Amino acid sequence: MRLKRWLTVFTVALIVALAGCTPKAAPAPAAKPAQPSAPVASSPAAPAPKPEDAAWDKVVQEAKKEGKVVSYSFSMAGDVGNVVAKAFKDKYGIALEVVGGTSPVLIQRIRTEQLQSQFAADIGDLSSGRVVELKTSGLTSSLKDVPVLKDRAPWFTHPFDMDADGHVLMYYPNVIGVFANTSLVKAGDEPKSWQEMLDPKWKGKLIIADPGINQTASFVYLFSKRKGVYNDNQIKQLGGQFSKFIAGGQADFARALAQGDGALGVGLDPSSVNSLIAQGAPLKAINLSEGALAIPMGLAMLGKAPHPNATRVFVNWLFSAEGLKVWAEAAKQPTYRKDVPDFTPAAAKMDLSKVYTLGLVDLDEVNKVFKDKVMVEMWKK
């Protein structure tokens, strides 16, 4: 027992002694002061949506619910309308239904349907003169809220320049001039001016759309007054140069010239001859010294459009660079947008530097001349 107690005391003493001989541990190095961390780059905050953006998003959503827009259109008849409709549907999933025809036929149909409360069409896409008629009759609505039209920078002529209320929207100039059937008029023999067409050698070789059913003659009459091309006696003399007044619209007029009903077509527009030229018809624009006439072509949303949201979305797309390029390439026409190329074929191009563009007052006068049958009285009686 004593031995055990002695061993225990000895062991404890030995541990204490050894502990006293062990060198003290070096003090831990002082911690370095913390370096300031580099600020974490925060990604820029997305701009808060503007109230108008949210409002437009709602228009687009409602447009998709409506599912389609119906346009009574002069400028999108046939293949052009099919191309435009496909591009629009591919982007928005909304159908575009085009009812093609001449401006006189379409405006009459619109009037009849509106008076009978048969609201089938959303858009009247006609000559601006006809669209002005629709506005004057109280049959249109404003499109001033369409976003793409708020920026004037991309436009040579802004769509609202004719009508600040936003009812009549212009998007391309329909140039009316003189075309020759090159099978009947040799190169170099074409008239150089409007005045030359009064020469007896052209008597019986000119054709024009019937002034009783088409506004072309009224446009030529106004152009001659504004540009000082003809006096009243000379405009009557021009009427005596025509061999035929062509019934129907510009397309009928162009076909008549292509098949040789006349040597010169007075008051034709490129849109009516482009497809014929592509098919090999012997037609060519004649750039006369006094220039030509440009009719602003436009559209309006009808007052009781059955698909108002789809109409706004379509107009917003059509008047964009993307939409107008689709239309211009298919129609082979110039537009009023600076960033859209002119696809007019060389044989149909007019010298736009000499073009007289009609204003609202001019269109009112054209409508009056047409309604009062001034040209019918002057040329057909």
Number of C-alpha atoms within 10 A of each C-alpha: 5 6 7 9 9 10 11 11 10 11 11 10 12 11 10 10 11 9 11 9 8 8 7 8 6 6 6 6 6 6 6 6 6 6 6 6 6 6 6 6 6 6 6 6 6 6 6 7 8 8 9 11 12 11 10 17 12 13 18 19 14 16 23 17 13 17 16 22 26 20 25 27 25 24 26 23 17 14 11 18 23 16 16 23 21 14 19 20 15 11 9 17 14 22 20 22 17 24 18 18 19 19 25 17 16 20 21 11 14 22 15 13 14 17 11 9 10 13 17 18 24 27 27 28 28 26 24 28 26 24 28 26 17 23 20 10 10 11 22 25 20 18 20 16 13 17 18 15 21 11 9 13 11 15 16 12 19 19 25 19 14 21 17 12 13 21 26 31 30 28 23 22 24 24 26 25 23 24 28 26 22 19 14 14 17 10 9 7 9 18 20 14 15 21 15 13 20 19 13 11 10 17 16 15 20 24 25 27 26 21 23 20 18 21 25 24 26 25 25 21 21 20 25 20 14 13 13 10 18 19 12 12 9 14 19 16 18 20 21 17 20 20 17 16 18 21 16 15 20 23 18 14 25 28 16 19 26 25 14 16 19 22 24 31 27 24 23 26 28 28 21 20 26 24 15 16 18 11 9 10 19 20 25 22 24 23 22 19 13 18 23 26 26 22 23 26 24 27 27 28 29 27 20 17 20 19 22 22 24 28 26 23 23 25 22 17 20 19 23 19 16 13 18 23 24 19 24 20 17 18 24 20 24 26 26 20 23 14 15 21 16 17 16 19 16 11 17 21 20 25 14 16 8 15 19 18 16 22 17 15 11 17 22 16 16 23 19 13 19 21 14 12 16 17 24 18 12 16 19 13 6
